[in-house]
Amino acid sequence: KKLDKDRFRRDLGEVTEAYEEIYNRLKKVLNK
């Protein structure tokens, strides 16, 4: 069970990073 939790947390972190990158790109576009 602990292994699944760690895997879930790692996957969630990757998703969060992807969303942050998209958010940063959108900010640059909107600031122009």
C-alpha angles and dihedrals in degrees: 000000000000089000091055091049092052091047091049091050092050093049090048089052091053091050091049091052091052092050091048090054092050090047092051091050091050091050091054091050094047093048093059 
